[in-house]
Amino acid sequence: MAETKNNVNEFDKSGQYESGLQSLVRCLRVVFFTLLVIIIGMLIYFFTLGGYVEVRPQEAVVVLRFGKYLDTHNSGWYWYAPYPVTRFVPVRTNSQKLEVTFMPSAAAGPQEEASAGPMQPGKDDYLITADANIIHTAWVVTYQVTNPRKYYSLLLTPADPSAPDVVEPDNAGYPGKRGPQTTITNLFRQAAVEVTGRTLVDNILYAKKNEYSMAVQRNFAGLIAKGDFGVEVLSVELTTVAAPAKTKRAFAEVTAAQTTQGTLISEAEQYRVKMAGEAETTRDTMIAEAETYRKQVVAGVKSQSIYFKSIHEAYLASPDTVLMALYNQVLSDVLNNQDGKYILGTDAAGRAKQVRIKLNPEPRRAPAPGQAEVK
């Protein structure tokens, strides 16, 4: 040792080599203690905060241990052995919306309507009705996750369920999406195709649009319930329904004709109500007049009946007196209706009296002023 030290001293007569070794040793000690602190901190974090999970509002957490389902939490905070032993998968439980469209790839505007060409299957989306017509629709689907475990395990959900669906090649090598949104969208498209194929185009566009939308929602909810994906359908809204661009003008003419038909029917109904009201008023007036006339006739008949009964009783008591009274009454009635009355009788000898009548008498002349009337 003494010899080695002497050799070092001879080699490093200035002492720089020895001071460098000492600095290196000090640096290594600092690095060692730093790494030790980091390792200890990582171990502390690993066994404390590393396994801590807190469930946020409108969210559920699916707990997986070594990739297998362990538990589901809807609220609160929990601690498990940290990753890679345990993995936490957050799943949204609030209402979510999907937009599903059956529209052409480039919808024709007003200027493109006349030049719109035929649609291309596989590129342009459309629906076929029960009477072999083509329509375009757009929908907004609202759903909610009710069972996070089934939602995550059955719908090919990606590692982050809140992220968009992933694009992966299928068995034939063609790229395609997979995930919950894609599955729900495809199920809805199936429901819309089935219901549209059983519905007439007039009912979809005009007469029974709401019934058509409700039928699609019922069919879609049935498919979701049959799959038992842990999803509940909240609503289905039909936002757009239209005919193809080439047939818009024809459908517009049909709409105008239906509007005119509705107007004419409305006017006819108003006229019917008016005439029915007038007829009812006339009927009530005629009935009231007939009732008044009936009462008058009945009252007159009753009055005459009483009169005839009284005459009959008087006639039975004194026939000559009654006949004379009736004769005088009839004679009085006849004479009352005549302007000139002349009664001819006979003298004591039984001879008829003479009556001289001046025919066409001269009319009386009005007297001149200052003169008396000439009689």
C-alpha positions as CSV (number, residue, x, y, z in Angstrom):
1,M,0.0,0.0,0.0
2,A,2.7,2.4,0.9
3,E,4.4,1.6,-2.3
4,T,1.1,2.2,-4.3
5,K,0.6,5.5,-2.4
6,N,4.0,6.5,-3.2
7,N,3.5,5.7,-6.9
8,V,0.3,7.8,-6.9
9,N,2.0,10.6,-5.2
10,E,4.8,10.4,-7.7
11,F,2.1,10.3,-10.5
12,D,-0.1,13.1,-9.0
13,K,2.4,15.4,-7.5
14,S,0.0,18.3,-7.7
15,G,-3.0,16.4,-5.9
16,Q,-5.6,17.1,-8.7
17,Y,-6.2,13.4,-9.3
18,E,-7.1,12.7,-5.7
19,S,-9.4,15.8,-5.5
20,G,-11.2,14.6,-8.6
21,L,-11.9,11.2,-7.1
22,Q,-13.3,12.8,-4.1
23,S,-15.6,15.0,-6.2
24,L,-16.8,12.0,-8.1
25,V,-17.5,10.1,-4.9
26,R,-19.5,13.1,-3.6
27,C,-21.5,13.2,-6.9
28,L,-22.2,9.5,-6.8
29,R,-23.4,9.9,-3.2
30,V,-25.8,12.7,-4.2
31,V,-27.1,10.7,-7.2
32,F,-27.6,7.7,-5.0
33,F,-29.5,9.6,-2.3
34,T,-31.6,11.3,-5.0
35,L,-32.5,8.0,-6.6
36,L,-33.3,6.6,-3.2
37,V,-35.6,9.5,-2.5
38,I,-37.3,9.1,-5.9
39,I,-37.7,5.4,-5.4
40,I,-39.1,5.9,-1.9
41,G,-41.5,8.6,-3.2
42,M,-42.6,6.3,-6.0
43,L,-43.3,3.5,-3.6
44,I,-45.3,5.8,-1.3
45,Y,-47.3,7.1,-4.3
46,F,-47.7,3.5,-5.6
47,F,-49.2,2.3,-2.3
48,T,-51.2,5.5,-1.6
49,L,-52.4,7.8,-4.4
50,G,-51.6,5.3,-7.2
51,G,-54.6,3.2,-6.4
52,Y,-56.9,6.0,-5.5
53,V,-59.9,6.7,-7.7
54,E,-62.8,9.2,-7.3
55,V,-66.0,8.9,-9.2
56,R,-67.0,12.2,-10.8
57,P,-70.6,13.4,-11.3
58,Q,-72.5,11.9,-14.2
59,E,-69.9,9.1,-14.5
60,A,-69.4,5.6,-13.3
61,V,-66.1,3.7,-12.9
62,V,-65.6,0.1,-13.9
63,V,-62.8,-1.6,-11.9
64,L,-60.7,-4.3,-13.7
65,R,-58.2,-6.5,-11.9
66,F,-55.7,-8.0,-14.3
67,G,-58.2,-7.3,-17.1
68,K,-61.1,-9.0,-15.4
69,Y,-64.2,-7.3,-14.1
70,L,-64.1,-6.6,-10.4
71,D,-66.6,-3.9,-9.5
72,T,-68.6,-0.8,-10.6
73,H,-68.9,2.4,-8.6
74,N,-71.3,5.2,-9.3
75,S,-70.2,7.7,-6.6
76,G,-67.6,8.2,-3.9
77,W,-63.8,7.5,-3.8
78,Y,-62.0,4.1,-3.5
79,W,-58.5,2.6,-3.3
80,Y,-57.2,-0.5,-5.1
81,A,-53.8,-1.9,-5.9
82,P,-52.4,0.4,-8.5
83,Y,-51.8,-0.3,-12.2
84,P,-50.9,-2.8,-13.7
85,V,-52.8,-4.8,-11.0
86,T,-55.9,-2.7,-11.2
87,R,-57.3,-0.5,-14.0
88,F,-60.1,2.0,-13.8
89,V,-62.4,2.7,-16.7
90,P,-64.6,5.8,-16.5
91,V,-68.0,5.5,-18.3
92,R,-70.3,8.5,-18.9
93,T,-73.8,7.9,-17.4
94,N,-75.4,11.2,-18.5
95,S,-77.5,11.5,-21.6
96,Q,-75.6,11.3,-24.9
97,K,-76.7,12.2,-28.5
98,L,-76.0,10.6,-31.8
99,E,-76.8,12.1,-35.2
100,V,-77.8,9.6,-37.8
101,T,-78.5,10.7,-41.4
102,F,-79.8,9.0,-44.6
103,M,-78.8,11.9,-46.8
104,P,-77.0,12.0,-50.2
105,S,-73.2,12.6,-50.0
106,A,-73.7,16.1,-51.5
107,A,-77.2,17.4,-50.9
108,A,-78.5,19.2,-54.0
109,G,-79.4,22.9,-53.5
110,P,-81.9,24.9,-55.5
111,Q,-79.5,25.4,-58.3
112,E,-78.4,21.8,-58.4
113,E,-82.0,20.4,-58.4
114,A,-82.4,20.3,-62.1
115,S,-79.0,18.7,-62.7
116,A,-79.1,16.3,-59.8
117,G,-78.0,12.9,-61.1
118,P,-79.0,9.5,-60.0
119,M,-77.9,8.4,-56.5
120,Q,-75.1,5.9,-56.1
121,P,-75.7,2.9,-53.7
122,G,-73.0,2.7,-51.1
123,K,-72.2,6.4,-51.4
124,D,-75.5,8.2,-51.1
125,D,-77.7,7.3,-48.1
126,Y,-81.5,6.9,-48.6
127,L,-84.5,4.9,-47.4
128,I,-87.1,3.0,-49.5
129,T,-90.7,3.2,-48.5
130,A,-93.4,0.6,-48.7
131,D,-94.7,2.0,-52.0
132,A,-91.1,1.9,-53.5
133,N,-90.4,5.6,-53.1
134,I,-87.0,7.1,-52.0
135,I,-86.7,9.5,-49.1
136,H,-83.9,11.2,-47.1
137,T,-84.1,11.6,-43.3
138,A,-81.9,12.9,-40.5
139,W,-82.3,11.9,-36.9
140,V,-81.0,12.8,-33.4
141,V,-80.9,9.8,-31.0
142,T,-80.6,10.4,-27.3
143,Y,-79.6,7.5,-25.0
144,Q,-78.1,6.9,-21.6
145,V,-75.9,4.2,-20.1
146,T,-77.7,2.3,-17.3
147,N,-75.3,-0.6,-16.9
148,P,-71.7,0.5,-17.3
149,R,-70.3,-3.1,-17.1
150,K,-72.5,-4.4,-20.0
151,Y,-71.9,-1.2,-21.9
152,Y,-68.1,-1.6,-21.6
153,S,-67.9,-5.3,-22.2
154,L,-70.6,-5.9,-24.9
155,L,-70.3,-2.9,-27.2
156,L,-66.6,-3.3,-28.1
157,T,-65.8,-0.2,-26.2
158,P,-62.3,1.2,-26.6
159,A,-60.0,1.7,-23.6
160,D,-61.4,5.2,-23.1
161,P,-65.2,4.9,-23.6
162,S,-65.5,8.6,-23.9
163,A,-63.1,8.7,-26.9
164,P,-64.4,8.3,-30.5
165,D,-64.8,4.8,-31.9
166,V,-61.5,3.3,-33.1
167,V,-60.9,2.3,-36.8
168,E,-59.7,-1.2,-37.3
169,P,-59.5,-3.6,-40.2
170,D,-62.0,-6.4,-40.3
171,N,-61.2,-10.1,-41.2
172,A,-61.1,-9.2,-44.9
173,G,-58.7,-6.3,-44.3
174,Y,-61.2,-3.5,-44.9
175,P,-61.0,-0.7,-42.4
176,G,-64.0,0.0,-40.3
177,K,-65.1,1.5,-37.0
178,R,-65.9,-0.4,-33.9
179,G,-67.3,0.8,-30.6
180,P,-70.5,1.7,-28.8
181,Q,-71.4,4.7,-31.0
182,T,-70.9,2.6,-34.2
183,T,-73.0,-0.3,-32.8
184,I,-75.8,2.0,-31.6
185,T,-75.8,3.8,-34.9
186,N,-76.0,0.6,-36.9
187,L,-78.9,-0.6,-34.7
188,F,-80.8,2.6,-35.3
189,R,-80.2,2.4,-39.1
190,Q,-81.6,-1.1,-39.0
191,A,-84.7,0.1,-37.1
192,A,-85.2,3.0,-39.5
193,V,-84.9,0.8,-42.6
194,E,-87.4,-1.8,-41.2
195,V,-90.0,0.8,-40.3
196,T,-89.6,2.9,-43.5
197,G,-90.1,-0.3,-45.6
198,R,-93.5,-0.8,-44.0
199,T,-94.7,2.8,-44.3
200,L,-96.1,4.7,-47.3
201,V,-94.3,7.8,-48.5
202,D,-97.3,10.1,-48.0
203,N,-97.6,9.1,-44.3
204,I,-93.9,9.8,-43.8
205,L,-93.8,13.2,-45.5
206,Y,-97.3,14.5,-44.6
207,A,-100.1,12.6,-43.0
208,K,-98.4,10.6,-40.2
209,K,-94.9,12.0,-39.7
210,N,-95.1,11.8,-35.9
211,E,-96.5,8.2,-36.0
212,Y,-93.6,7.3,-38.2
213,S,-91.0,8.8,-35.9
214,M,-92.6,7.0,-32.9
215,A,-92.6,3.7,-34.7
216,V,-88.9,4.0,-35.5
217,Q,-88.2,4.8,-31.8
218,R,-90.2,1.8,-30.6
219,N,-88.3,-0.5,-33.0
220,F,-85.0,0.9,-32.1
221,A,-85.7,0.6,-28.3
222,G,-86.7,-3.0,-28.9
223,L,-83.4,-3.8,-30.6
224,I,-81.5,-2.2,-27.8
225,A,-83.5,-4.1,-25.2
226,K,-83.0,-7.3,-27.1
227,G,-79.2,-6.8,-27.1
228,D,-79.1,-6.0,-23.4
229,F,-76.3,-3.6,-23.8
230,G,-76.9,-1.6,-20.6
231,V,-78.3,1.3,-22.7
232,E,-81.7,3.0,-22.5
233,V,-83.2,5.0,-25.3
234,L,-84.4,8.4,-24.1
235,S,-85.7,9.9,-27.3
236,V,-85.6,9.8,-31.1
237,E,-86.2,13.0,-33.0
238,L,-86.8,13.3,-36.7
239,T,-85.1,16.5,-37.7
240,T,-85.3,16.3,-41.5
241,V,-87.4,14.4,-44.0
242,A,-87.3,15.2,-47.7
243,A,-87.7,13.7,-51.1
244,P,-84.8,13.3,-53.6
245,A,-83.7,16.4,-55.4
246,K,-85.1,15.1,-58.8
247,T,-88.6,14.7,-57.4
248,K,-88.8,17.8,-55.2
249,R,-90.9,19.7,-57.7
250,A,-93.4,16.8,-58.1
251,F,-93.7,16.5,-54.3
252,A,-94.1,20.3,-54.0
253,E,-97.0,20.1,-56.5
254,V,-98.6,17.3,-54.4
255,T,-98.1,19.5,-51.3
256,A,-99.8,22.4,-53.0
257,A,-102.7,20.2,-54.2
258,Q,-103.1,18.9,-50.7
259,T,-103.1,22.5,-49.3
260,T,-105.7,23.5,-51.9
261,Q,-107.7,20.4,-51.0
262,G,-107.5,21.3,-47.3
263,T,-108.6,24.9,-48.0
264,L,-111.6,23.8,-50.1
265,I,-112.6,21.2,-47.4
266,S,-112.3,23.9,-44.8
267,E,-114.5,26.3,-46.8
268,A,-117.0,23.6,-47.5
269,E,-117.2,22.7,-43.8
270,Q,-117.7,26.4,-42.9
271,Y,-120.5,26.6,-45.5
272,R,-122.1,23.4,-44.1
273,V,-122.0,24.8,-40.6
274,K,-123.5,28.1,-41.8
275,M,-126.3,26.4,-43.8
276,A,-127.0,24.0,-40.9
277,G,-127.3,27.0,-38.5
278,E,-129.6,28.8,-40.9
279,A,-131.7,25.6,-41.4
280,E,-131.9,25.1,-37.7
281,T,-133.0,28.7,-37.2
282,T,-135.7,28.4,-40.0
283,R,-136.8,25.1,-38.5
284,D,-137.2,26.6,-35.1
285,T,-139.1,29.6,-36.5
286,M,-141.5,27.4,-38.5
287,I,-142.0,25.1,-35.5
288,A,-142.7,28.2,-33.3
289,E,-145.2,29.6,-35.9
290,A,-146.9,26.2,-36.3
291,E,-147.2,25.9,-32.5
292,T,-148.8,29.3,-32.3
293,Y,-151.2,28.6,-35.1
294,R,-152.1,25.3,-33.5
295,K,-152.9,27.0,-30.3
296,Q,-155.0,29.6,-32.1
297,V,-156.9,26.9,-34.0
298,V,-157.5,24.8,-30.9
299,A,-158.6,27.9,-29.0
300,G,-161.0,28.9,-31.9
301,V,-162.4,25.4,-32.1
302,K,-163.0,25.3,-28.4
303,S,-164.7,28.7,-28.5
304,Q,-166.9,27.6,-31.4
305,S,-167.7,24.4,-29.5
306,I,-168.9,26.3,-26.5
307,Y,-170.9,28.6,-28.7
308,F,-172.5,25.8,-30.6
309,K,-173.4,24.0,-27.4
310,S,-175.0,27.1,-26.0
311,I,-177.0,27.6,-29.2
312,H,-178.0,24.0,-29.2
313,E,-179.3,24.2,-25.6
314,A,-181.2,27.5,-26.5
315,Y,-182.6,25.8,-29.6
316,L,-183.9,22.9,-27.7
317,A,-185.6,25.3,-25.3
318,S,-187.1,27.7,-28.0
319,P,-186.4,26.7,-31.6
320,D,-188.3,29.7,-33.3
321,T,-186.6,32.3,-31.2
322,V,-183.2,30.8,-31.9
323,L,-183.8,30.6,-35.6
324,M,-185.0,34.2,-35.8
325,A,-182.0,35.4,-33.8
326,L,-179.7,33.5,-36.1
327,Y,-181.5,34.8,-39.2
328,N,-181.1,38.4,-38.0
329,Q,-177.5,37.9,-37.1
330,V,-176.7,36.5,-40.6
331,L,-178.6,39.3,-42.2
332,S,-176.8,41.8,-40.1
333,D,-173.4,40.3,-41.1
334,V,-174.3,40.4,-44.8
335,L,-175.6,44.0,-44.7
336,N,-172.5,45.2,-42.7
337,N,-170.3,44.2,-45.6
338,Q,-172.3,46.2,-48.2
339,D,-171.8,49.9,-49.1
340,G,-175.3,50.6,-50.3
341,K,-178.2,49.0,-48.4
342,Y,-181.8,48.9,-49.8
343,I,-184.6,47.2,-47.9
344,L,-187.8,46.6,-49.9
345,G,-191.1,45.8,-48.2
346,T,-194.8,45.8,-49.1
347,D,-197.5,48.3,-48.2
348,A,-200.7,47.5,-46.3
349,A,-202.3,46.1,-49.4
350,G,-199.4,43.7,-50.0
351,R,-198.1,45.6,-53.0
352,A,-194.4,46.0,-53.4
353,K,-193.0,49.4,-52.9
354,Q,-191.3,51.3,-55.7
355,V,-187.7,52.2,-55.5
356,R,-186.2,54.6,-58.0
357,I,-182.4,54.6,-58.4
358,K,-180.6,57.3,-60.4
359,L,-177.8,55.6,-62.4
360,N,-174.6,57.5,-63.1
361,P,-175.3,60.5,-60.9
362,E,-173.4,63.6,-61.6
363,P,-170.5,64.1,-59.2
364,R,-170.8,67.0,-56.9
365,R,-168.9,70.2,-58.0
366,A,-166.9,72.1,-55.5
367,P,-168.3,75.7,-55.1
368,A,-166.4,78.6,-56.4
369,P,-164.7,80.8,-54.0
370,G,-167.3,83.0,-52.3
371,Q,-170.2,80.9,-53.3
372,A,-172.3,78.5,-51.3
373,E,-172.3,74.8,-52.1
374,V,-175.1,73.8,-54.5
375,K,-177.1,70.8,-53.3
